[in-house]
Amino acid sequence: MFDKMKKMDVKKQLEIIKRGVAEIISDEELVVKIEKSIKEKVPLNIKAGFDPTAADIHLGHTVLLRKLRQFQDLGHNVYFLIGDFTATIGDPSGQDKIRKRLTKKEVKQNAQTYKQQVFKILDPEKTKVVFNSHWFDKMDASQILDLASHSTLAQILARQDFHQRYTQGKDVSLLELFYPLLQAYDSVYLKADVEIGGTDQKFNLLLGRELQKDFGQEPQVVIMLPLLEGIDGVQKMSKSLGNYIGINEPAGQMFGKIMSINDEVMFKYYTLLTEENLELIKGIHPMEAKLRLAEYIVSQYHGKHAALQARKDFELIFSQKELPAEVPEYKLKQPSIKILDLLMETGLVPSRNEARRLIQQGAVSLEGERINQIDFSVEKSGVLKIGRRRFIKIIFEHQ
């Protein structure tokens, strides 16, 4: 692998690494590290941390995962860090209130699903999966206090989100103040050469550099990637906001969600989620470009055949107003069920609030008849449609 890297000059490697990147601190340091790595034939340690606060990985997470994969293809070591310890605190980045703490059981369950999903992108033979509970669970009180001595309250409160909450009189827990230090120590423990994170992580990533200096290590290069907007085209992709596209979602549902994004966001998806040439993409009709994008992404997670079928189904639904060739079925033993309960049970919506919103907007129908009442009881079998792209066949077994 390093012979291959030697033939690829640093400029070419940087071109690959920099695609879609918002900021690097610093370019000069990254060049030095890559040159040293090639000269000494020693791979760099690349780190990215993921707190398993939800069970599913969505396309927003894959932006970082794809960048990790690029480093793997260049011959470097990748640490996929599962923050099972820090997840019980919750990353305060971008939050305007204290996050609900997760139990260790919840974190453990989510962590297992992360391990299963990430290898749809990462090379398992070149990935070191590590859990930060491995080192934090072994720390005693004196070591935690020593770690705390490496930062000041003024430094922590200089963070925009903390500062804003503090000046607005909103609570900031002591646990949240510790979070950046814990993430920074992950870099010390792993001796990270490069850490990758979102732009909302800048404070935590830079603190990792400072802490490494305090521990006598060469500071890591920080690579920040932009946050991927969800299907609403406004807020960052998030399961709690209901604007996400999960990589484990059915192919047809994933395809339809991608087709719902606006054209501006589409080109950002192309930049961050594909290797396609943007100039060529901009030269074709926006609808065809979006169809290609949806097919490309779905094929990554479900295979080429499933992606082609999803495209065919989509074109049938929107061009010929027909149902997709395959509609998943959901069987019920009871004689009736409230529409809110049905939407939640089938997993078609992430929350009851989202279900209410969809009903109020007239986006839910059964056999072509719009459902407008929140307390509506479903009592007959038929195809339930949610929005323009989600279908499920409800079957009452007693009928």
N, C-alpha and C positions, 0 to 999 in steps of 0.2 A: 504493500500500500504506500509506503514512504518513497519507493522508487517512482511510483506514479505521481506522488506529490512533487517530487523533485523536478519532474518534467513540466509540471504546471507551475508557472511562475507566480510569485506573490500577487501580482496585479490581477491575474485571472481568479485566484482564490478569493481575493477581496471582492471581486465583481459578484461572485456567487454568494458570499456571506452578506454583502450589503443590500441585496435585493429586498425591498420592502422595509428596510431598517429605518427607524426614526432618528436614532442618535447612537453614536459610539463614543465611549470615554475610555481610552482615546484611540484614534486611528493609528497614531504613531506607535503606541504601545502594542497594538495588535500586530502591526507589521513586524516589530521586533520579536514578538513571541512566535509568530509563524516562521520567520527566518531561522530563529534558534531551534525550533522544533524540527525543521527540515534538516538543518546542519547536523544536529545531534541525534536525529532519528528517534526522537522521543515525543510521543503524542501529547497534545495539550489536554488538560482536564476541563471539560465543558460541563457546566452545571445549570440546571433549571429546576426550580422547586414548584410543586403542585400540592396545595392543601386539599385533601379529599373531603370537601364540605358538601358535595352532592354526589349522587351515585353515577351520573353519566358525564362523559366527556363530550363537549360540543365543539363546533368548528372554531370558536374563539380560542379554545385551548390548543387546537392543532396548529395555530400560527407559530407558537413556540416549538411544538413538537417537530414541525417541518424544518425549522431552523436547526434544531438538534440533529435531525437526519442529515442535513447538508454537511454539518461538521463530521458526522460519522463517515460519510462518503469521502471526506477529505482525509480520513485516517485517524481521527482523534477519539479520545475516550469520552464517552457521554455518561454523566450521572443523572439519571432520572430520579430526582429526590421527592419522595412522598413525605409531606410534612404531617405525619400522623400525630406528632406531639404539638406542633404549632396550630394544627387545625382545631384542637380543643379550645384554643384561644380565639382564633379567627383573625385573619388579616384585616386591619383597620383601614387599609389604603382605599381612598375614595368613599369611605363610609361617613354618613352624617349622624350616626348614632351607634351605641354599643351593639355589637353583633351578638346574637343568641349563641351561647356556648353549646358545642356538640358533646355528646358523651363519647367515651372511648369505644363503646360498642358500635355506635353510628359511624365513627371515623374508620374503624377496622373494616366494617362492611363495605364502605365506600372505597377504601383503599384496595380491596380485592378486585372490585370492578375496574379500577384504574389500571391495575396490572394486566388485566385481560384485554383492555381496549387499546393501550398505547402501542402495542406491537402491530397494529394495523398500519402504523407509520414508522416506528423505530425498528432498527435491525436488532433482534433479540440477542444475537451473538456479540454485538458491539455495545450493548447497553448494560450499565450497572445500576440496578434498582436498589436504592438505599432508603431507609426510614430514619428520620431524625430523632425518633424516640430511642434509637440505638445508643446515641450518646447523651441525650438530655436526661433519660431515665437514670443514668449512672451519676449524674452531677449531684453533689450534696449542697447544702445551703451556702457554705463558704464559697464554693465555686460559682454559684449563681450570683452571689454578692460581688465577687471579684469581676464577673462579667459586667455587672451593672456599673462598676466603677469606670468603665471605658466610655461612658457617654454621660451627658448632662441633661437636665430637664430643659434648659434653654435650647439645646440642639434638637431634642425631640419635639418640643412645642413650635419649633421653626417650620415643621411640616405644615403644609397648607391646610390639610384636612383637620389635623389636630388643632392648629391655631384657630381655624374658623369655628370649630365646635366650642373651643375654650372661650373665645370672645363672645360667642352667642349664648353662653351660659349652659351649653349642653354638656352632659357627662362625658368624661374620658376616663376609662378605668385604668388602674395601675397595670393590669395585665396587658392592655393594649400598648402601653408605653414600653413594655418589655419585648413586644413582638419584633420590631426592627432589629433589636440586638440579637434575638434568637436566630432570625434569618441570616444575619451577618455572620454569626458564629458557624452556621452551616458551611459557609465558604472557607472559614478557617480550618474546620475539621477535615474537609475534603480537599484542601489545598487547591482551590479552584483557580484556574488560569483565566477563564472567561465565565461570566454569569449572564444568562439571557433572561429577560423579563419584559413585562409590559411597561409602557411609559408611566403608568400610575405607580410603578414600583421604584421610581428613581431614587427616592430617599433611602429605601432599604438597600438597594443595590450599591449605592455610594457608601453607605455605612459599612458594607462588607469590605470595601477597599480600605477604609480607615482602620477597621478592626484587624485586618490582615497585616497592616503596617505595624500595629501595636504588638502583634504576635511574631514579628520578625519575618513575615512572608512578603513576597513580591505581590503588590496589589493586583487584583483581578481586573481584566478589561470588562467593561459593562456594555452590553449590547441591548438596546431597548427597541421593542417593536410596537407599532401602533395597535391600539385596541380595535378589535373588529366589531363593527356595528351589527346589531341583530337584524331580523327581517323587517323591523319597523324603520330601519334606516337612520335612526336617531341615537338611541342609547346603546351602550356596549352590550354585546351578546351575553345574556344571563338567563339562567333557568328561572330564577325568581321573578323576572320581568315577563316571562312567557314569550320572549322574542328569539329563542335559540333554535339551532338545528343540531340535534344530537347525532353523533356518528353511528349510533345503534338504531336509529329510527328506521322504519321500513323504507325501502328504496323509493316507492311512489310518493310517500309523505315528504321525504327529503328533497326529492326532485321538485315537487310542487312548492315547497317553501323557498327554495332557491329562485324559482321563477317569479316569486312575489316581490323580490327585492327591486329597488329602483336602479336606474342605469348608472348613476354615480357610484353607488355602493358596489355595483357589479364589477366595475374596473378595479376597485380595491380588493374584492374577493379574488380576482384574477391575479393581482400582484402578490397577495399574501398566501394564497392557497393553491397556486399552480406555477408551472414553469413556462407557461405560454408567452409568446412574444406579444407584448401589449400593442405595439404599432400595427401588427397584422390584425389583431382582434378589433382594433378601432376602425379598421377599414371595411368591416362587414356590418350588416344590418343588426341593430341592437337586439331584436328578438332572436335572431339566429345565434348571436354571441351569447345570449343568456341560456339558450338551449344547449349550446356547446359546454358552457360552464357547468350547468346542472348535470349533464351527462358525464363530464370529466370527474366531478366530485363524487357523484353516486358510484361510478365505476371503481373509485378508490376504496370504497368501503363495502360494496356489495358485488363487485365484479362487472365485467363488460356486458354480459347478457342481461343482468338485472337493470343496468342503466339504460340499455336500448329498449327494454320492455317499459320502463318508467317513462321514457320519452314518448313511446308510442301511445301509452295510456293517456299521458298529458295532452297530446295532440288530439286524441279522440274526444276527451272531455271538453276542451276549449274550442276546437274547430267544429266538431260534429255533435257536441252536447250529449255525448254518450257516457255511460259509466265505464270505469276501467275494466280490463279483462278479468282481473282478480280483485274481489272486494273481501277483506277479512271478515270473518263471522264472529259474533259474540252471542253466546247462548245464555238464556235466563230461565230459571226454574219458577220464579214467582210470577203471579199474574200481571203485575204492573210494577213500575219503578219511576221515581221522580227524575225528571230530566237532568237536574244537577247531579244527582247520585250516579246516573248512567254515564254522563260525560266523565266523571271522575273515575268510575270503575273501569271503563274501557281504556283509560290512559290517554284519551284524546286531548285533554287539557291539563295544564300543570297545577291548577288551583281552582277552587270554587269561585273566587273573585273573577278569574279569567272566564269561567263558564258563564257567570252572570253577564259579564260584559258582552260576550258573543251573542247571547240570547237577546239582550237589549238592543243590539245592533242588527238583529234580524239575520244573523249569520248561521243559524241552526235550523235545519228542516228535516222532516221525516216523510219519505216517499213524495218529495216535492212540495210538501205543505210546510210553510214557515211556522216555527214555534216562537211565540212572543211572550209567553208567560213563564216566569221563574219557577212557579209551582206546578207546571204542566206534568201530567202523569202519562208516561208512555205505556200503552196497553196492547199494541199490535206490532207484529213483526214488520220489518221493512228496512230500507236503506236509510241510514242516518247520515246526513251531510253536514259538515262543519266547515264554514268558510267556503273557499273555492277548491280546496285540494285534499280534504280529509273525508274519507268515506268508511263506513262500517255497517255491515248487515246485522241487524238485531233480530234474533230468533227466539221467540217465546216457545219453549218446548211443550207447553200445554195446548198450544193452538194446532 
